[in-house]
Amino acid sequence: MKVVAFERSVQGTGASRRLRNSGKTPGIVYGSKDPALVIELDHNALFHALRKEAFHSSILDLEVGGKTQQVLLRDYQMHPFKPLVLHIDFQRVSATEKVHMRIPLHFTNAETSTAVKLQGAVISHILNDLEVSCLPADLPEFIEVDLSKIEVGHSIHAKDVTLPKGVALVLHVSQENPVIANARIPSVKAAETEEVAAPAAAPAAAPAADTKDKA
Protein backbone atom coordinates (compact mmCIF):
# COMPACT_ATOMS: atom_id res chain seq x y z
CA MET A 1 0.00 0.00 0.00
CA LYS A 2 1.55 3.30 -1.11
CA VAL A 3 1.50 6.53 0.90
CA VAL A 4 2.80 9.82 -0.49
CA ALA A 5 4.24 12.42 1.91
CA PHE A 6 6.39 15.54 1.72
CA GLU A 7 9.28 16.59 3.89
CA ARG A 8 8.30 19.32 6.35
CA SER A 9 10.75 22.15 6.94
CA VAL A 10 8.82 24.13 9.57
CA GLN A 11 7.96 22.75 13.01
CA GLY A 12 6.17 23.97 16.10
CA THR A 13 2.59 24.35 17.33
CA GLY A 14 1.81 27.38 15.18
CA ALA A 15 3.29 25.77 12.06
CA SER A 16 1.28 22.58 12.66
CA ARG A 17 -1.92 24.60 13.07
CA ARG A 18 -1.32 26.42 9.78
CA LEU A 19 -0.56 23.10 8.14
CA ARG A 20 -3.87 21.62 9.27
CA ASN A 21 -5.75 24.73 8.15
CA SER A 22 -4.31 24.20 4.67
CA GLY A 23 -5.59 20.61 4.49
CA LYS A 24 -2.39 18.87 5.53
CA THR A 25 -1.51 16.57 8.44
CA PRO A 26 1.88 16.71 10.19
CA GLY A 27 3.70 13.46 10.87
CA ILE A 28 7.02 11.85 11.67
CA VAL A 29 9.02 8.86 10.44
CA TYR A 30 11.46 7.26 12.86
CA GLY A 31 13.37 4.03 13.44
CA SER A 32 16.31 2.21 11.88
CA LYS A 33 19.66 4.02 11.91
CA ASP A 34 18.41 7.03 10.00
CA PRO A 35 17.43 10.23 11.80
CA ALA A 36 13.77 11.04 12.40
CA LEU A 37 12.09 12.76 9.48
CA VAL A 38 9.22 15.24 9.89
CA ILE A 39 6.65 15.03 7.11
CA GLU A 40 3.27 16.32 5.96
CA LEU A 41 0.51 14.40 4.19
CA ASP A 42 -2.70 15.31 2.39
CA HIS A 43 -5.36 15.13 5.10
CA ASN A 44 -8.28 13.84 3.02
CA ALA A 45 -6.24 11.04 1.45
CA LEU A 46 -4.89 10.08 4.87
CA PHE A 47 -8.32 10.20 6.51
CA HIS A 48 -9.74 7.76 3.96
CA ALA A 49 -6.66 5.51 4.18
CA LEU A 50 -7.13 5.21 7.95
CA ARG A 51 -10.58 3.74 7.36
CA LYS A 52 -8.99 0.75 5.58
CA GLU A 53 -8.06 -2.21 7.76
CA ALA A 54 -4.94 -2.95 5.72
CA PHE A 55 -3.51 0.51 6.45
CA HIS A 56 -3.22 -0.42 10.13
CA SER A 57 -1.64 -3.85 9.77
CA SER A 58 0.36 -3.87 6.54
CA ILE A 59 3.82 -2.80 5.47
CA LEU A 60 3.36 0.59 3.80
CA ASP A 61 5.49 2.03 0.98
CA LEU A 62 6.03 5.62 2.08
CA GLU A 63 7.29 7.92 -0.66
CA VAL A 64 9.00 11.13 0.46
CA GLY A 65 10.86 13.31 -2.04
CA GLY A 66 10.84 10.64 -4.71
CA LYS A 67 12.40 8.02 -2.39
CA THR A 68 10.39 5.09 -1.04
CA GLN A 69 10.89 3.40 2.32
CA GLN A 70 8.92 0.66 4.06
CA VAL A 71 7.13 1.70 7.23
CA LEU A 72 4.43 0.64 9.68
CA LEU A 73 1.72 2.86 11.10
CA ARG A 74 2.55 3.19 14.79
CA ASP A 75 0.25 5.90 16.10
CA TYR A 76 -2.11 8.69 15.10
CA GLN A 77 -4.13 11.30 16.96
CA MET A 78 -7.67 12.35 16.10
CA HIS A 79 -9.48 15.54 17.08
CA PRO A 80 -11.83 14.88 20.07
CA PHE A 81 -15.00 15.51 18.06
CA LYS A 82 -14.07 16.61 14.53
CA PRO A 83 -13.20 14.18 11.70
CA LEU A 84 -9.66 15.52 11.74
CA VAL A 85 -6.35 13.66 11.90
CA LEU A 86 -4.04 15.81 14.05
CA HIS A 87 -0.77 13.87 13.76
CA ILE A 88 0.56 10.53 12.55
CA ASP A 89 3.66 8.42 13.33
CA PHE A 90 5.35 5.87 11.08
CA GLN A 91 8.18 3.49 11.97
CA ARG A 92 10.74 2.30 9.45
CA VAL A 93 11.13 -1.46 9.12
CA SER A 94 14.06 -3.65 8.19
CA ALA A 95 13.62 -6.79 6.09
CA THR A 96 15.84 -8.70 8.54
CA GLU A 97 14.30 -7.55 11.83
CA LYS A 98 11.07 -8.93 13.29
CA VAL A 99 8.23 -6.54 13.99
CA HIS A 100 5.48 -6.69 16.60
CA MET A 101 2.02 -5.85 15.27
CA ARG A 102 -1.61 -6.18 16.28
CA ILE A 103 -3.28 -8.07 13.42
CA PRO A 104 -7.09 -8.00 12.97
CA LEU A 105 -9.03 -11.24 13.33
CA HIS A 106 -11.53 -12.37 10.70
CA PHE A 107 -14.07 -14.83 12.10
CA THR A 108 -15.46 -17.37 9.62
CA ASN A 109 -17.93 -20.28 9.43
CA ALA A 110 -19.93 -19.37 12.54
CA GLU A 111 -23.20 -20.05 10.69
CA THR A 112 -22.13 -23.61 9.85
CA SER A 113 -21.24 -24.62 13.42
CA THR A 114 -23.45 -27.12 15.25
CA ALA A 115 -23.67 -24.76 18.21
CA VAL A 116 -25.37 -22.10 16.08
CA LYS A 117 -27.33 -24.26 13.61
CA LEU A 118 -28.79 -26.84 15.99
CA GLN A 119 -28.56 -25.34 19.47
CA GLY A 120 -29.23 -21.67 18.79
CA ALA A 121 -26.01 -20.53 20.44
CA VAL A 122 -24.61 -17.04 20.14
CA ILE A 123 -20.90 -16.68 19.42
CA SER A 124 -19.23 -13.72 21.14
CA HIS A 125 -16.02 -12.20 19.79
CA ILE A 126 -13.92 -11.40 22.85
CA LEU A 127 -10.87 -10.10 20.95
CA ASN A 128 -10.74 -8.39 17.56
CA ASP A 129 -6.97 -8.64 17.03
CA LEU A 130 -3.86 -10.51 18.17
CA GLU A 131 -0.36 -9.22 18.75
CA VAL A 132 2.15 -11.24 16.74
CA SER A 133 5.83 -11.22 15.83
CA CYS A 134 7.30 -11.90 12.39
CA LEU A 135 9.55 -10.60 9.66
CA PRO A 136 8.01 -7.84 7.53
CA ALA A 137 7.71 -10.14 4.53
CA ASP A 138 5.58 -12.58 6.55
CA LEU A 139 3.23 -9.98 8.05
CA PRO A 140 -0.37 -11.03 7.31
CA GLU A 141 -3.11 -8.53 6.53
CA PHE A 142 -5.44 -10.46 8.85
CA ILE A 143 -5.67 -13.76 10.75
CA GLU A 144 -8.58 -16.11 10.08
CA VAL A 145 -10.38 -17.78 12.99
CA ASP A 146 -12.46 -20.82 11.99
CA LEU A 147 -15.58 -21.14 14.20
CA SER A 148 -17.09 -24.18 12.47
CA LYS A 149 -16.19 -26.61 15.28
CA ILE A 150 -16.92 -24.47 18.33
CA GLU A 151 -19.25 -26.11 20.88
CA VAL A 152 -21.71 -24.60 23.36
CA GLY A 153 -19.97 -23.65 26.59
CA HIS A 154 -16.54 -23.81 24.97
CA SER A 155 -14.06 -21.11 23.99
CA ILE A 156 -11.37 -20.59 21.38
CA HIS A 157 -8.08 -19.36 22.81
CA ALA A 158 -5.18 -17.58 21.14
CA LYS A 159 -3.12 -20.78 20.91
CA ASP A 160 -6.00 -22.56 19.13
CA VAL A 161 -5.67 -20.29 16.10
CA THR A 162 -3.67 -21.50 13.12
CA LEU A 163 -1.15 -18.76 12.35
CA PRO A 164 0.38 -18.16 8.90
CA LYS A 165 3.88 -19.47 8.25
CA GLY A 166 6.58 -17.43 9.95
CA VAL A 167 4.13 -15.74 12.34
CA ALA A 168 4.13 -16.33 16.12
CA LEU A 169 2.26 -14.93 19.08
CA VAL A 170 4.30 -12.45 21.11
CA LEU A 171 5.50 -13.88 24.41
CA HIS A 172 2.96 -12.33 26.78
CA VAL A 173 0.01 -13.37 24.56
CA SER A 174 1.35 -16.91 24.33
CA GLN A 175 1.73 -17.09 28.11
CA GLU A 176 -1.69 -15.62 28.89
CA ASN A 177 -3.45 -17.51 26.05
CA PRO A 178 -6.53 -15.24 26.17
CA VAL A 179 -10.02 -16.23 25.03
CA ILE A 180 -10.80 -15.03 21.50
CA ALA A 181 -14.39 -16.25 21.16
CA ASN A 182 -16.96 -18.35 22.99
CA ALA A 183 -20.35 -19.92 22.32
CA ARG A 184 -23.27 -19.78 24.74
CA ILE A 185 -27.04 -20.17 24.80
CA PRO A 186 -28.74 -16.76 25.24
CA SER A 187 -30.21 -16.28 28.72
CA VAL A 188 -33.67 -15.53 27.27
CA LYS A 189 -33.74 -18.85 25.46
CA ALA A 190 -32.55 -20.65 28.59
CA ALA A 191 -35.35 -19.01 30.60
CA GLU A 192 -37.95 -20.12 28.02
CA THR A 193 -36.70 -23.70 28.33
CA GLU A 194 -37.14 -23.59 32.11
CA GLU A 195 -40.68 -22.20 31.75
CA VAL A 196 -41.68 -25.05 29.43
CA ALA A 197 -40.28 -27.62 31.85
CA ALA A 198 -41.98 -26.16 34.96
CA PRO A 199 -45.70 -26.96 34.11
CA ALA A 200 -44.80 -30.61 33.52
CA ALA A 201 -43.99 -30.97 37.21
CA ALA A 202 -47.24 -29.32 38.42
CA PRO A 203 -49.70 -32.27 37.94
CA ALA A 204 -47.54 -34.52 40.09
CA ALA A 205 -48.08 -32.21 43.06
CA ALA A 206 -51.90 -32.09 42.65
CA PRO A 207 -52.84 -35.45 44.30
CA ALA A 208 -50.88 -34.56 47.42
CA ALA A 209 -52.76 -31.27 47.69
CA ASP A 210 -56.15 -33.07 47.33
CA THR A 211 -55.27 -35.56 50.07
CA LYS A 212 -54.44 -32.74 52.43
CA ASP A 213 -57.79 -31.02 51.74
CA LYS A 214 -59.76 -34.22 52.51
CA ALA A 215 -57.94 -34.70 55.78
N, C-alpha and C positions, 0 to 999 in steps of 0.2 A: 504494500500500500504506500503510495507516494504522497509526501507532504512537502509543499514549497514554502520556504521562509526566507527572510531577508535579514542580513546582519544589521543590528541596531547600534548606532553610534552614540545616542544620547540616553542617559539613565537618570533615575530619580523619580520621585512621586509626581512632580509636575509634568515631567516628560511622558510618564506612563499615562497620565490622565489625558494629555493632548493626543497621545497615540490612540487611546480608546475612542476618543471623540471623533477621530478621523476614520474609524472603522477597522482599526488594527488591534491585535492582542499581543502584549509583550510576553516574552518567554525566555527560557535559558536552556542551553545544552551543556551537560557536564559528563564527567566520567572519562575512563581511559587515561592516557598520559597527556592528552592535549588539554590546554587551559579551557576554562568555561567560556562559552560563547553566548552573548546576549542577542536575541533575535526578536523579530516581529512577524506576525502572520495575519493573513486576511481573516477577520473575525467571522464573517458569515460562512466561509468555507470550513473554518475550524469548528464552528458550532454544529454544523451538519455532520462533520466527520465524527465528532464526539458521540453522536447518536447511533453510530455503527458499532456493533459488538467487537468486530475485528480490530477496530482502532485501539481498543483497550488491551488487547491480548496478543497482538501480532508484532513482528519486527517491522518497523516502519522505515522507508527510504526517505530520509530528510535531505532535501536539496537546499543548500545555502550558497549563494554566489556561484552557481554553476557546478558546485562540488556536492556529491551525494555521500552521505554516511548513514549507517544503520543505527537506529535508536529504538528505545522503548518509551512509551508514555509512562511517566512515573507519578505525576501529580498535576492537578489543575484546580483552580479556584473559580467558583461561580459567584455572581452577585447574589445577595440574600433573597431578593424577590424579582429581579429583572432577568430576562433570558440573555445574560451577558457573561462571557468568559473573561475573567479579570487577569489571569496569568496561567501559564502552562510550563511544565518542566519535562524535559526529555533526557534520557540517559543513553550515552553511547554504549554499544555492545561490541564485544570481540568474538570472532568466530570460534575461538579456542577456550573461552571462559564461560562456565555455566551461569545461567541467569535464574533468578527466583521470580515467578510470576503467579498471579491469581488467574486461573483459567476458568471461564464460564462452563457450567454443566448443562448439557442438553439431555433431558429425560425422554426416553422413548418406550414404546410398547406397553404403556400403562393400561390402555384399553383392551389389550389381549390377555392380561393376567387373570388367573382364576379368581383372585381376591376381588377384582373389580367386576368381572363378568358374571360370576356365579354367587358371590357373597355380598355384593353391593358395598364393598369397602371404598374408603376414600384414601388416596395416597397423598401424603403431605411431603412437600419439598422442604427439608430443614436447612440445607445449604444450597446456594446458587453457584458457588465456585469452589475451587480447590487450589491451594498453593503448591506449586510443583517446582522442580529443579531440572534443568536440561540445558544442552547446548542450544544456541540460537537457531541452528538449522533444524532442530527437532521440536521446536516450540509449536504445539498444536493450537489451532484457532479456538477449539472447544474440546471438551471431553464428553463422550457419550455414556450415559448411564442406562442400562437395559433393565426395565422394570417388569419384564414379562413373567419372571419366576418369583416375584415377591409374594409372600403369604400374609394372611391376616395376623396381626400381632407381632410381626417380624419387622426388622429394619435392615437397611443397606448401609454399611459403614464405608469409610474412605478406602480401606484396604480391600473391599469387595469389588471395587471398580477396576476394570481392565484398562490400564494406561497404555498409550501409544509407545512404540519402541523408542528407547532412549530417554523416556520421561519417568521421573520418580517423585514420590511425595517428599516434601521437605521434612526434616527430622521431627519437628514438633507435631506435625500433622500425623505422621506415621506412628508416633508414640501415643498420641491421644486417640487416634482412630475414631473421629467423630461420626455421628449418625448423619447420613446424607438425606435419607428418605425413609418413611415408614408407612405401613398400611393398617388402618383401623376401621371398625364399623362405627358409623356416626352415632352419637348418643341418642338422637331422636329415634333412629331405627331400632336401637337396642331397647329403648323404653316401650316402643310399640310391640316388640316381641314379648316383653314382660306382661303387658296389658292383655295380650291374647292368651297367655298361659294362665293368668290369674283366674278367670271365670271357670276354667276346667276344674279347679280345686273346690269351688263353692258347693256343688251338689253333695259332695262327700260329707260336708259338715252339717247338712240339713237334717238327717235322721237323728243325730245327737241332740240337735236343738229341739226337735219334736218330743223326744223322750223326756227331756227336762221339763217341757211344758205340761206333759201328762202327769208327771210326778207332783 
